[in-house]
Amino acid sequence: MSDPDRFHPADVLGLGRLALEATSGIIGVAEEMHRVIASNILPGTPTAALVAGTTAAIYEAVRAVTGLAGSSVDAMLSQVHPLAGEEPSTPERDAFLAALNGIVGDHLVATQNPLAIAMRFRRDGQPLALDKERLAAAIPQPCGKLLVLVHGLCMSDLQWTRQEHNHGKALAAELGWTPVYLQYNSGLHVSINGRGLAAFLEALATQWPSPVSELAIIGHSYGGLVARSAEHYGTEAGYGWPKYLRRLVFLGTPHQGSLLERSGNLLDALLGVTPYSAPLTRLTTVRSAGITDLRYGNVLDEDWQGIDRFHDAGDHRHPFPLPTRVRCLAIAGRKEKTGRHFGDGLVSVDSALGLQAGPAHVPLFPNCGQWVGEDLNHWDLLSDPTVYRRIRDEFES
Protein backbone atom coordinates (compact mmCIF):
# COMPACT_ATOMS: atom_id res chain seq x y z
CA MET A 1 0.00 0.00 0.00
CA SER A 2 3.02 2.27 -0.34
CA ASP A 3 1.97 3.46 -3.80
CA PRO A 4 -0.25 6.55 -3.28
CA ASP A 5 -2.15 5.75 -6.49
CA ARG A 6 -3.62 2.72 -4.72
CA PHE A 7 -5.31 4.88 -2.09
CA HIS A 8 -8.70 6.51 -2.46
CA PRO A 9 -9.14 9.97 -0.92
CA ALA A 10 -11.55 8.45 1.59
CA ASP A 11 -8.91 5.83 2.51
CA VAL A 12 -6.44 8.52 3.53
CA LEU A 13 -8.99 10.31 5.67
CA GLY A 14 -10.32 7.06 7.12
CA LEU A 15 -6.80 6.05 8.11
CA GLY A 16 -6.31 9.51 9.57
CA ARG A 17 -9.35 9.03 11.76
CA LEU A 18 -8.07 5.63 12.90
CA ALA A 19 -4.69 7.16 13.77
CA LEU A 20 -6.34 9.85 15.87
CA GLU A 21 -8.53 7.30 17.64
CA ALA A 22 -5.45 5.20 18.37
CA THR A 23 -3.69 8.27 19.73
CA SER A 24 -6.64 9.01 22.00
CA GLY A 25 -6.61 5.45 23.28
CA ILE A 26 -2.88 5.56 24.02
CA ILE A 27 -3.36 8.84 25.89
CA GLY A 28 -5.88 7.10 28.14
CA VAL A 29 -3.51 4.20 28.81
CA ALA A 30 -0.62 6.56 29.61
CA GLU A 31 -2.77 8.68 31.94
CA GLU A 32 -4.05 5.64 33.81
CA MET A 33 -0.53 4.27 34.27
CA HIS A 34 0.65 7.68 35.46
CA ARG A 35 -2.19 7.87 37.98
CA VAL A 36 -1.67 4.32 39.27
CA ILE A 37 2.08 4.77 39.70
CA ALA A 38 1.64 8.07 41.56
CA SER A 39 -1.04 6.70 43.87
CA ASN A 40 1.03 3.62 44.74
CA ILE A 41 4.31 5.43 45.32
CA LEU A 42 2.97 8.50 47.17
CA PRO A 43 -0.39 7.36 48.60
CA GLY A 44 -2.37 9.98 50.52
CA THR A 45 0.31 12.69 50.38
CA PRO A 46 -0.06 16.30 49.18
CA THR A 47 2.54 15.54 46.52
CA ALA A 48 0.36 12.75 45.12
CA ALA A 49 -2.63 15.13 44.93
CA LEU A 50 -0.49 17.77 43.20
CA VAL A 51 0.85 15.24 40.68
CA ALA A 52 -2.67 13.96 39.96
CA GLY A 53 -4.04 17.46 39.37
CA THR A 54 -1.14 18.55 37.17
CA THR A 55 -1.13 15.41 35.00
CA ALA A 56 -4.91 15.53 34.60
CA ALA A 57 -4.63 19.05 33.20
CA ILE A 58 -1.85 18.02 30.82
CA TYR A 59 -3.73 15.03 29.49
CA GLU A 60 -6.90 17.07 29.10
CA ALA A 61 -4.98 19.56 26.96
CA VAL A 62 -3.61 16.75 24.81
CA ARG A 63 -7.15 15.37 24.38
CA ALA A 64 -8.40 18.79 23.34
CA VAL A 65 -5.78 19.03 20.57
CA THR A 66 -6.53 15.48 19.43
CA GLY A 67 -10.27 16.22 19.43
CA LEU A 68 -9.75 19.34 17.31
CA ALA A 69 -7.78 17.34 14.77
CA GLY A 70 -10.48 14.68 14.80
CA SER A 71 -13.18 17.25 14.07
CA SER A 72 -11.19 18.42 11.05
CA VAL A 73 -10.86 14.87 9.77
CA ASP A 74 -14.62 14.28 10.22
CA ALA A 75 -15.39 17.47 8.29
CA MET A 76 -13.26 16.24 5.37
CA LEU A 77 -14.76 12.75 5.57
CA SER A 78 -18.24 14.17 5.19
CA GLN A 79 -17.18 15.59 1.83
CA VAL A 80 -15.69 12.40 0.35
CA HIS A 81 -17.64 9.61 2.09
CA PRO A 82 -20.43 9.42 -0.52
CA LEU A 83 -17.79 8.89 -3.23
CA ALA A 84 -15.81 6.25 -1.34
CA GLY A 85 -17.26 3.25 -3.18
CA GLU A 86 -17.32 4.72 -6.66
CA GLU A 87 -13.64 4.50 -7.57
CA PRO A 88 -12.07 1.28 -8.94
CA SER A 89 -9.98 -0.69 -6.48
CA THR A 90 -6.84 -2.83 -6.81
CA PRO A 91 -5.99 -6.29 -5.43
CA GLU A 92 -3.44 -4.71 -3.10
CA ARG A 93 -5.95 -2.23 -1.69
CA ASP A 94 -8.59 -4.95 -1.33
CA ALA A 95 -6.15 -7.15 0.60
CA PHE A 96 -5.18 -4.27 2.88
CA LEU A 97 -8.79 -3.30 3.61
CA ALA A 98 -9.77 -6.94 4.15
CA ALA A 99 -7.04 -7.39 6.77
CA LEU A 100 -7.92 -4.09 8.46
CA ASN A 101 -11.62 -4.97 8.56
CA GLY A 102 -10.85 -8.37 10.04
CA ILE A 103 -8.93 -6.76 12.89
CA VAL A 104 -11.11 -3.70 13.67
CA GLY A 105 -14.05 -3.98 11.29
CA ASP A 106 -16.68 -3.66 14.00
CA HIS A 107 -15.05 -0.43 15.17
CA LEU A 108 -14.98 0.89 11.60
CA VAL A 109 -18.74 0.31 11.33
CA ALA A 110 -19.46 1.81 14.76
CA THR A 111 -17.52 4.98 13.88
CA GLN A 112 -18.91 5.15 10.30
CA ASN A 113 -15.39 5.00 8.91
CA PRO A 114 -15.36 4.74 5.08
CA LEU A 115 -12.74 1.99 5.35
CA ALA A 116 -15.50 -0.41 6.50
CA ILE A 117 -16.30 -2.96 3.79
CA ALA A 118 -19.96 -3.27 2.80
CA MET A 119 -21.28 -6.73 1.96
CA ARG A 120 -21.77 -7.51 -1.74
CA PHE A 121 -21.24 -10.23 -4.31
CA ARG A 122 -18.41 -9.89 -6.83
CA ARG A 123 -16.80 -11.70 -9.75
CA ASP A 124 -13.19 -11.00 -10.70
CA GLY A 125 -13.26 -8.11 -8.27
CA GLN A 126 -16.23 -6.43 -9.95
CA PRO A 127 -19.41 -5.86 -7.90
CA LEU A 128 -22.60 -7.55 -9.01
CA ALA A 129 -25.83 -5.60 -8.99
CA LEU A 130 -28.66 -7.78 -7.68
CA ASP A 131 -30.85 -7.08 -10.68
CA LYS A 132 -31.79 -9.76 -13.22
CA GLU A 133 -30.84 -7.78 -16.33
CA ARG A 134 -27.54 -6.53 -14.97
CA LEU A 135 -26.64 -9.97 -13.62
CA ALA A 136 -27.27 -11.44 -17.07
CA ALA A 137 -25.04 -8.79 -18.61
CA ALA A 138 -22.24 -9.34 -16.09
CA ILE A 139 -22.24 -13.16 -16.10
CA PRO A 140 -22.00 -14.93 -19.46
CA GLN A 141 -24.33 -17.92 -19.70
CA PRO A 142 -25.31 -18.23 -16.02
CA CYS A 143 -26.65 -21.70 -15.25
CA GLY A 144 -29.04 -22.90 -12.57
CA LYS A 145 -26.25 -24.44 -10.47
CA LEU A 146 -25.21 -21.51 -8.29
CA LEU A 147 -21.99 -21.65 -6.26
CA VAL A 148 -21.24 -19.06 -3.56
CA LEU A 149 -17.75 -18.77 -2.06
CA VAL A 150 -17.30 -17.07 1.34
CA HIS A 151 -13.76 -16.01 2.29
CA GLY A 152 -12.21 -16.19 5.74
CA LEU A 153 -11.13 -13.73 8.41
CA CYS A 154 -8.96 -10.82 7.21
CA MET A 155 -9.20 -12.03 3.61
CA SER A 156 -10.88 -10.78 0.44
CA ASP A 157 -12.84 -12.47 -2.30
CA LEU A 158 -9.86 -12.07 -4.65
CA GLN A 159 -7.77 -14.32 -2.42
CA TRP A 160 -9.73 -17.37 -3.49
CA THR A 161 -7.22 -17.34 -6.33
CA ARG A 162 -3.93 -18.71 -5.02
CA GLN A 163 -1.05 -20.17 -6.98
CA GLU A 164 -3.07 -19.73 -10.18
CA HIS A 165 -5.90 -21.90 -8.86
CA ASN A 166 -9.44 -20.95 -7.88
CA HIS A 167 -11.87 -23.61 -6.60
CA GLY A 168 -14.86 -21.73 -8.00
CA LYS A 169 -13.45 -21.29 -11.48
CA ALA A 170 -12.26 -24.89 -11.56
CA LEU A 171 -15.72 -26.19 -10.65
CA ALA A 172 -17.21 -23.92 -13.30
CA ALA A 173 -14.88 -25.28 -15.99
CA GLU A 174 -15.23 -28.95 -15.06
CA LEU A 175 -18.76 -29.29 -13.71
CA GLY A 176 -20.65 -26.29 -15.05
CA TRP A 177 -21.30 -24.38 -11.80
CA THR A 178 -21.59 -20.59 -11.87
CA PRO A 179 -19.53 -19.08 -9.05
CA VAL A 180 -20.03 -15.76 -7.28
CA TYR A 181 -17.85 -14.49 -4.46
CA LEU A 182 -18.92 -12.72 -1.29
CA GLN A 183 -17.02 -9.64 -0.17
CA TYR A 184 -17.76 -8.61 3.42
CA ASN A 185 -16.44 -7.21 6.70
CA SER A 186 -15.03 -10.17 8.62
CA GLY A 187 -14.55 -8.07 11.77
CA LEU A 188 -18.28 -8.18 12.53
CA HIS A 189 -19.91 -10.90 14.57
CA VAL A 190 -20.44 -14.12 12.62
CA SER A 191 -24.20 -13.91 13.23
CA ILE A 192 -24.40 -10.37 11.85
CA ASN A 193 -22.64 -11.49 8.68
CA GLY A 194 -24.81 -14.63 8.62
CA ARG A 195 -28.00 -12.57 8.65
CA GLY A 196 -26.58 -10.31 5.95
CA LEU A 197 -25.59 -13.24 3.74
CA ALA A 198 -29.02 -14.85 4.19
CA ALA A 199 -30.71 -11.69 2.90
CA PHE A 200 -28.22 -11.29 0.04
CA LEU A 201 -28.69 -14.90 -1.03
CA GLU A 202 -32.45 -14.35 -1.15
CA ALA A 203 -31.98 -11.35 -3.42
CA LEU A 204 -29.44 -13.22 -5.56
CA ALA A 205 -31.66 -16.31 -5.97
CA THR A 206 -34.70 -14.17 -6.76
CA GLN A 207 -32.87 -12.13 -9.39
CA TRP A 208 -30.72 -14.92 -10.85
CA PRO A 209 -31.12 -14.89 -14.66
CA SER A 210 -31.71 -18.66 -14.82
CA PRO A 211 -34.04 -20.66 -12.56
CA VAL A 212 -31.93 -21.86 -9.61
CA SER A 213 -31.90 -25.65 -9.52
CA GLU A 214 -29.16 -26.15 -6.93
CA LEU A 215 -27.16 -23.99 -4.54
CA ALA A 216 -23.81 -24.80 -2.95
CA ILE A 217 -21.63 -22.78 -0.58
CA ILE A 218 -17.91 -23.15 0.04
CA GLY A 219 -16.63 -21.37 3.14
CA HIS A 220 -13.01 -20.97 4.13
CA SER A 221 -12.21 -20.66 7.86
CA TYR A 222 -14.46 -17.98 9.45
CA GLY A 223 -16.46 -18.00 6.19
CA GLY A 224 -17.70 -21.50 6.98
CA LEU A 225 -19.22 -20.25 10.23
CA VAL A 226 -20.91 -17.43 8.29
CA ALA A 227 -22.37 -20.02 5.89
CA ARG A 228 -23.82 -22.07 8.77
CA SER A 229 -25.25 -18.91 10.33
CA ALA A 230 -26.80 -17.85 7.01
CA GLU A 231 -28.53 -21.22 6.60
CA HIS A 232 -30.04 -20.90 10.07
CA TYR A 233 -31.25 -17.32 9.64
CA GLY A 234 -32.42 -17.91 6.06
CA THR A 235 -34.59 -20.80 7.22
CA GLU A 236 -35.82 -18.82 10.24
CA ALA A 237 -36.82 -15.89 8.00
CA GLY A 238 -38.74 -18.15 5.61
CA TYR A 239 -36.53 -17.30 2.63
CA GLY A 240 -36.79 -19.38 -0.50
CA TRP A 241 -33.12 -20.08 -1.16
CA PRO A 242 -32.53 -22.67 1.63
CA LYS A 243 -34.70 -25.18 -0.23
CA TYR A 244 -32.14 -25.12 -3.06
CA LEU A 245 -29.15 -25.56 -0.75
CA ARG A 246 -27.70 -29.00 -1.32
CA ARG A 247 -23.99 -28.76 -0.46
CA LEU A 248 -21.85 -27.01 2.12
CA VAL A 249 -18.08 -27.36 2.01
CA PHE A 250 -16.00 -26.17 4.96
CA LEU A 251 -12.27 -25.55 4.51
CA GLY A 252 -10.41 -25.25 7.79
CA THR A 253 -13.48 -23.88 9.58
CA PRO A 254 -13.14 -23.64 13.40
CA HIS A 255 -16.53 -25.19 14.18
CA GLN A 256 -15.45 -25.81 17.78
CA GLY A 257 -13.40 -22.65 18.08
CA SER A 258 -9.73 -21.80 17.94
CA LEU A 259 -7.17 -22.62 20.62
CA LEU A 260 -5.21 -19.55 19.56
CA GLU A 261 -8.09 -17.18 20.33
CA ARG A 262 -8.82 -18.93 23.62
CA SER A 263 -5.18 -18.64 24.63
CA GLY A 264 -5.24 -14.98 23.61
CA ASN A 265 -7.13 -14.29 26.81
CA LEU A 266 -3.99 -15.18 28.73
CA LEU A 267 -2.66 -11.74 27.80
CA ASP A 268 -5.49 -10.09 29.74
CA ALA A 269 -4.68 -12.18 32.80
CA LEU A 270 -0.93 -11.65 32.62
CA LEU A 271 -1.22 -7.89 32.19
CA GLY A 272 -3.61 -7.67 35.13
CA VAL A 273 -1.21 -9.29 37.62
CA THR A 274 0.19 -5.96 38.86
CA PRO A 275 -1.52 -2.56 39.14
CA TYR A 276 1.22 -1.04 36.98
CA SER A 277 0.54 -3.21 33.93
CA ALA A 278 -3.26 -3.40 34.38
CA PRO A 279 -3.93 -0.29 32.23
CA LEU A 280 -2.34 -2.10 29.29
CA THR A 281 -5.25 -4.56 29.25
CA ARG A 282 -7.07 -1.89 27.22
CA LEU A 283 -4.78 -2.77 24.34
CA THR A 284 -6.03 -6.37 24.26
CA THR A 285 -9.54 -5.17 23.36
CA VAL A 286 -8.42 -4.03 19.92
CA ARG A 287 -9.33 -7.33 18.29
CA SER A 288 -12.69 -7.40 16.52
CA ALA A 289 -15.93 -9.21 17.32
CA GLY A 290 -15.19 -11.48 14.39
CA ILE A 291 -11.94 -12.59 16.02
CA THR A 292 -13.43 -13.16 19.47
CA ASP A 293 -16.27 -15.19 17.94
CA LEU A 294 -13.59 -17.71 16.96
CA ARG A 295 -12.87 -18.51 20.62
CA TYR A 296 -15.60 -21.15 20.63
CA GLY A 297 -17.07 -20.88 17.13
CA ASN A 298 -20.04 -18.58 17.79
CA VAL A 299 -22.63 -18.71 15.04
CA LEU A 300 -25.83 -17.22 16.50
CA ASP A 301 -26.70 -13.91 18.18
CA GLU A 302 -27.46 -15.62 21.47
CA ASP A 303 -23.98 -17.17 21.50
CA TRP A 304 -22.46 -13.78 22.30
CA GLN A 305 -25.21 -11.39 23.40
CA GLY A 306 -25.01 -10.33 27.05
CA ILE A 307 -21.47 -11.71 27.40
CA ASP A 308 -18.29 -9.67 27.79
CA ARG A 309 -16.39 -10.92 24.76
CA PHE A 310 -13.02 -10.03 26.31
CA HIS A 311 -13.71 -12.18 29.36
CA ASP A 312 -13.59 -15.91 28.84
CA ALA A 313 -16.86 -16.93 30.49
CA GLY A 314 -16.85 -20.35 28.86
CA ASP A 315 -18.70 -21.87 25.94
CA HIS A 316 -22.24 -20.47 25.76
CA ARG A 317 -23.15 -21.55 22.24
CA HIS A 318 -26.63 -22.68 21.32
CA PRO A 319 -25.91 -25.64 19.04
CA PHE A 320 -28.10 -26.59 16.14
CA PRO A 321 -27.65 -29.28 13.48
CA LEU A 322 -27.74 -28.52 9.80
CA PRO A 323 -30.71 -30.07 7.97
CA THR A 324 -30.14 -33.61 6.73
CA ARG A 325 -31.01 -32.58 3.17
CA VAL A 326 -27.75 -30.60 3.03
CA ARG A 327 -24.67 -32.66 2.25
CA CYS A 328 -21.63 -31.32 4.10
CA LEU A 329 -17.95 -31.85 3.62
CA ALA A 330 -15.55 -30.75 6.35
CA ILE A 331 -11.91 -30.54 5.28
CA ALA A 332 -9.02 -30.11 7.70
CA GLY A 333 -5.35 -29.53 7.07
CA ARG A 334 -2.57 -30.96 9.17
CA LYS A 335 1.06 -29.97 9.20
CA GLU A 336 3.43 -32.67 10.41
CA LYS A 337 4.98 -30.45 13.11
CA THR A 338 1.73 -29.03 14.52
CA GLY A 339 -0.07 -32.29 15.30
CA ARG A 340 -3.80 -32.75 15.78
CA HIS A 341 -4.28 -29.90 18.26
CA PHE A 342 -3.00 -27.19 15.92
CA GLY A 343 -3.83 -28.91 12.64
CA ASP A 344 -3.18 -26.49 9.81
CA GLY A 345 -1.39 -24.04 12.10
CA LEU A 346 -4.51 -22.05 12.95
CA VAL A 347 -7.37 -24.55 13.33
CA SER A 348 -7.15 -27.96 14.97
CA VAL A 349 -8.20 -31.08 13.08
CA ASP A 350 -10.98 -31.84 15.57
CA SER A 351 -12.41 -28.31 15.31
CA ALA A 352 -12.25 -28.27 11.50
CA LEU A 353 -14.06 -31.62 11.34
CA GLY A 354 -16.60 -30.65 14.01
CA LEU A 355 -15.70 -33.79 15.94
CA GLN A 356 -16.16 -32.47 19.45
CA ALA A 357 -19.80 -32.68 20.45
CA GLY A 358 -19.89 -29.18 21.96
CA PRO A 359 -22.70 -27.93 24.21
CA ALA A 360 -25.59 -30.34 24.77
CA HIS A 361 -23.72 -32.91 22.65
CA VAL A 362 -25.67 -32.00 19.53
CA PRO A 363 -23.95 -33.29 16.36
CA LEU A 364 -23.16 -30.38 14.06
CA PHE A 365 -23.35 -32.32 10.82
CA PRO A 366 -25.78 -35.22 10.62
CA ASN A 367 -24.87 -35.75 6.97
CA CYS A 368 -21.22 -34.90 6.65
CA GLY A 369 -18.11 -36.23 4.99
CA GLN A 370 -14.74 -35.60 6.61
CA TRP A 371 -11.30 -35.45 5.07
CA VAL A 372 -7.87 -34.52 6.36
CA GLY A 373 -5.19 -33.23 4.01
CA GLU A 374 -1.67 -34.05 5.15
CA ASP A 375 1.10 -31.47 5.22
CA LEU A 376 -1.30 -28.61 4.43
CA ASN A 377 -1.45 -25.26 6.19
CA HIS A 378 -4.52 -23.04 6.52
CA TRP A 379 -3.98 -21.31 3.17
CA ASP A 380 -2.97 -24.43 1.26
CA LEU A 381 -6.64 -25.44 1.55
CA LEU A 382 -7.37 -22.77 -1.09
CA SER A 383 -5.05 -24.15 -3.75
CA ASP A 384 -3.84 -27.67 -3.05
CA PRO A 385 -4.74 -30.08 -5.91
CA THR A 386 -5.73 -32.89 -3.55
CA VAL A 387 -8.14 -30.57 -1.72
CA TYR A 388 -9.73 -29.55 -5.00
CA ARG A 389 -10.09 -33.16 -6.12
CA ARG A 390 -11.87 -34.01 -2.87
CA ILE A 391 -14.23 -31.04 -3.38
CA ARG A 392 -14.84 -32.03 -6.99
CA ASP A 393 -15.61 -35.63 -5.96
CA GLU A 394 -18.18 -34.27 -3.49
CA PHE A 395 -19.85 -32.19 -6.20
CA GLU A 396 -19.89 -35.15 -8.58
CA SER A 397 -21.53 -37.50 -6.09
Order of alpha helices (4+ residues) and beta strands (2+ residues): alpha-alpha-alpha-beta-beta-alpha-beta-alpha-beta-alpha-beta-alpha-beta-alpha-alpha-alpha-beta-alpha-alpha-beta-alpha
